[in-house]
Amino acid sequence: MGAAGARREHPLLGMVARRHAAFSNLQRSPARGPPGRGRAASAARCDQRPRASGFGGLRPDAVPVLIQEPKADFDVVTGAFSYTGRFIARRLQALDRRIKSLTNHPRRAGTEDIQADVAPLQFTDRAALVDSLRGADVLYNTYWVRFHHGRVRFGDAVANTRILLGAARDAGVRKVVHISVSNPSEDSHLDYYAGKARVERIVRESGLAWAIVRPTLIFGPGDILINNIAWLLRRLPAFGIPGRGDYRLQPVAGEDVAEIATWAADQHDNLTVDAAGPDIIFYSEMVESIAIAVGRHPRFIYLSPRNSVLAARIIGRLVNDVTLNEPELKGLMQELLVSHERPRGTRRLDNWLLSSAETLGKTYASELDRHWR
């Protein structure tokens, strides 16, 4: 797509491209539909060879289907009212699936439309955990911690996930769909990504059928990072950008993540798949797109990574929260939020920014309030 065509299709990215000519050719062509309707649907239809008839006209392969036990009619989502979990819960509701949420935050603002049975997410009473999972078809696991807080470390989250999956196996759950992150590695010097990779190994060794979905940067209603960038842009005359801002990321809509996750649940084979959107953009381009959407044009100040973390800590103290920490910044600058697969998401960040401009960044979204208080 030429620069002019890109600007016509993506108004925010086009406006940014006019200011920064180097940005104009960063956009990928969109994937041909989400997994449930495009490529995945084609894959599901790929085995259409005629079969010999038998058993009174029934296909031989249809006979086992007739004697199988009915599929369980509900799924479990860890944190169905959390940020990522709510997208999955809404997708399951649209598919007429009953939902049970394992959560310690049974109701959050903005999730009133989600109808789910609720049980505690706890890892000390194994019998109760098994009972809360019994009868479920699929476990959608979004459980993780964003950073060390109090006594909770990434190692604790890894151990807790092992307990959860063991309980799911004992409860007879058919499959686990685990929500991970793009580019995890057990060799990573970033504990977040190393921990995510360790959990993926636990998923693969769980004895359950499994799918691993690796999102990049998820955007959508309830977002924290993009919302708080908008909150700062609305209030500050200048905005700090770490480094030169020329590191890439590939945002993906929460709705796309949910569609990919539910598609993965229906696949017969175990699989690992990225969840990424159609556009790869620079961080500085994303910030300017947010600024344009909310009608602000602050001065951009380019800071060293060290000073960026220091500034984030100062802002964090003012709002009594953790806004951005050093490992997160390193992962961002190392472009770990870019997929190396063809994008499966179809929804674009700039469209969501324009549709959400009236409310985006009007209030601050606290990570600590959401998960720890």
N, C-alpha and C positions, 0 to 999 in steps of 0.2 A: 504494500500500500504506500503510495506516495505521501509526502508531507501534507499536501492539500487535502487528500482524501482522509488522512488520519484526523486532521483538524475538523473536518465536517462530521466525522463519526463520533469523535470524543472531544466535546467542547472544552473541557478543562485542560486536557492534555494538549490540545491545540493552542490554547492561550499560553500555556507554559512554554510550548515549543517556539512560539514567536519570540519569547524573551530569551530562550536558550536554544539556539539552532541545533546544538549537538544532541538535544533530546528528541528531535522530531521523528527519528526513525527507530525508536526503541520498541514500538508496539508490535506484538505478534498478531498474526491473524487468529481469530477465535477458534477454539475447538469446535468440532462439528456436533454440537449438542452435548448435554450432560450425560453421564453414564447411563442413566435409566432410559434415555430416549434416543441416543445416538449410537456411538461406537459399541458401548456395552450391550445395548439391545441387539446389535448386529452379531456380536460375539455369542450372545445367548441363543441366537437363531442359527448359528453356523452349522450345527449338525442336523440337517434336514433331509438326510438320505432316506429313501423309501425302505420300509422293513416288510419282511414276509409276514403275512397274517396267519393267525392260528387261534386256538381256543375259541372257536365259534365266531371268528371274525375279529376278535381282539388282538392287537399287537402283542407279541410275547413280552415286550418291555413294559406294557401297561399293566400286566397282571400284578407285579410286585407293588405297584402304586396303589392298586385297589385294596391290598391287605395291609398297607402301612398304617400305623397309628396316626390320627389327625395331628397336624402341626399345632404346637402350643400357640395359644391365641394372645399371648402377651410377651413383651420384651422388657428388659431391665436397662435403665440408663443411669449410670452413676452421675448424679448432679443434673437431673433433668431441668432444673430451674437455674442452672449456672449458665455462663455465657455460651460455651460451645454446646453444652447439653441441651439447651432450649431449642436450638436449631434442629437437632436430631429428634427431640420429642415432638416438635411440630410436624416434622416430616413423617414420623410414624403415625401421628394422628391423621394426617392426610391420607395415609395408606390404610386407615381403619384398623390400626393395631392398638391394643390396650397397652398401657405403659405403667411400669412401676419404677419409681425413683428411689435410689439409695442416696440419701442426702442428710446432711446436718443443718441445712438451710431450707426448710420445707416450703417457704413462700418468699419470693422476691418480687419487687415491683417490676411490672412489665411482663409477668408470666401468668397473669390471671386466666388466660385462655388455655393453658395447659392442664389437662385433666389426667392426673396420675395418682395411683396409690403410692403411699410413702412408707418407707422403712428406714431406720437409721443406717448411715454408712459408718460402720465401726469394725474394728479388726481384732478385738479382744475376746468376744464371745463367738467362737467358731460355729457352734450349733445354731445360734440365732442367725448368723450370716448365711449359712447353708439353707436354713428354712426360708429366709427372705428371697433366695434365688430359685427355690424349688418350683418347677413347673414352667420356667421361662424358656423361650426358644433361643433368643439371642441376648447376650450381654454387651451393651455398648459402653465401653469403659473410657471415660474422659478424666478419670482421677489422676491428679498430679499436683505438685506444688511449684509455684513460679520461682520462688527463692527461699533461702533459709530464713526461718522466722521462729523465734523462741527456741524450743527444743526440737523442732521439726527440721530435718535435713533431707536432702535428696535420697540418701540411703534409706531413710525411714519410708519414703514413698515407694521405693523399689521393694522393700520388704513387705509393705502393706499390699502392694499389687500381687505379690506372690501368694499371700494369704487369700486375697479376693479370688484369684483364678483357681486356686485349689478348692475353695468353697464352691465355685461355679461348677467345677468338674464333679464334685461329690453330689451336687444338687441335680445333675443330669442336664445342665444347660447344653444346647447343641453347639453353639458357636460363640466366640468372642470377637467383636470388632473393636480393636484398640485404636484410640486416637493418639498418635505420637507427634512428631514434629519433622519437618524437612531436614535432611542431612544429619541424622544422629550418628554418632560413632563412639564405640567404647574406648577408642584411643584419643578422643578429644580432650584437650586441656580445659575445656569448659564443662564444669560438672553437670550443668543442665543437659547438655547434649549427650554426655557420656551416660548419665543416668537414664535418659530416654532410650538409649541403645541397649542398656542392660535390661530394661523392662521389655523391650521387643524380644530379646532372647528368652525371657521368662514366658512370654506369650507363645513363642514358637515351640517351647518345650513343655507346655501346659498339659498336653494330652487332649486338648479341645481342638475342634476345627477352628481356624482363626483367619482373620484378615487384619492387616495393619494399614491404617490410613495416616499419611504424613502431610498435614497441612503446613502451609507457609505462614504468612501473616493473615489472620482471619479478620475480616471487617464485617460490620453489620450492626443492627440495633443492639445496644448494650455494650458496645465496644469501649475499651478503656484507653488504649494508646492513642488512637486517632482522635477520639473525643477530647482527650486532655491536651493534645497538640492544638486543637481548635480552641479550647478553653484559654490556653496561654496566648494564642494569636489574637483572640478577642480583647485581651487585657494588657498586653505588653507592647510598647512602641518598637521593641527590637526582639528578635527571636534568634537564639543560638543554634547553629547547626554543627554537629561534630565533624571535624575534619573538613574536607571539601564537599561533602555530601554526594560524592560521585560513586557511591557503592549502591548496588542494585538490590531490589526486593521485588517480590511477585505476589501482591495481595490476592486473597481468595475470599469470596463471599461465604458467610456462614451457611447460607442455603445450599451452595454448591458442595460444601463439605458434608452436609447432611445427606444430600442426594448420592454422593459418592459412597458414603458409609452404608446407607441402606442397600445400594446396589451391591457393594462388596459382601453384605450379609447373605445375599441370594446366590453367590457364586459357589460352585461345588468345590473348587480347588482352593487351597490356602494361597493367599497372595499378599503382597506388599505393594502399595500404590500411593503415589503422591497426590495431594489435593492442592492445586495451584490455579490461579486465575489466568486470563488470557494476556495480561499486560505485564511486561517487565519494565520497571521504572527506577530512576535514581531516587534515593531518599530525599534529596533536595527538591526534586520534581514533585514528590508526594506532598511535602510540606507546602510548597507554593500552590498546589492544587487545592489543598485544604484552605489556605488563606483566601484564594479566589472565591471558593464556595461560600465562605462566611463573610465575604465582603471586606476583608482586611488586607492592607498592604504594608506590613511592617518592614523595617530594615532587617536584613539578615546578617548576622555576625557569625563568622566561621571561627570555631574554637578548636583547640587541640582536644583530643579525646580525654586527656586528664582534666582539663578545665571544664569540659562538658559534663563529666561525672560529678565534679565539684559543684557546678551550677545546679545539676539535678538534685544533689543532696540538699542544697540550700532551699530550693523550691519544695523539696519533700518535707523539710522541717516546717516550712510555713503552712503547708496543707496537712501536716501530720500523716504523711503517706510515703510510700516508696514509688517514685515516678519512673526512674530508669537507673539500673545498676550497671556496674562495669562489665560483668560477664555478658549481659544482654547487649550492651553496646558493641562488645567485641564480636559477638555472633552476627550482629547486624552488619558491621563493617567488613566482616569476612564473607559476606553474601551467603550466609547459611539459610536465608529466607528466599532463596531462588531454587526452583526445581530444575532437575536435569532431564525431566520427562516432558512429553507433549502435554500441554495444559488440558485438564479435564473440566475445569471450571469455565463458565461462560459469562458470568456477571462481571461488570466492570466497576472499578472503584470510582471513577469520575461520575458515572451515572448515580451511584449511591450517594456520593457527596452532594450532588445537586439536589437530589430528592430529600436529603436530610438537612439541608443548609439552615432551615429555620430553627432547628433544635440542637444541632451539633455544637457541642462546646458551651452551651448555655449554663450548664452546671458541671461541677467537677465530679469525676467518677473515681472513687477511692478503692484501690486494691485491698488495703487493709480492712476497710469497712465491709467489703464484699466477702472476704474469705476468713478473716481472723478476729473480727469483733462481734 
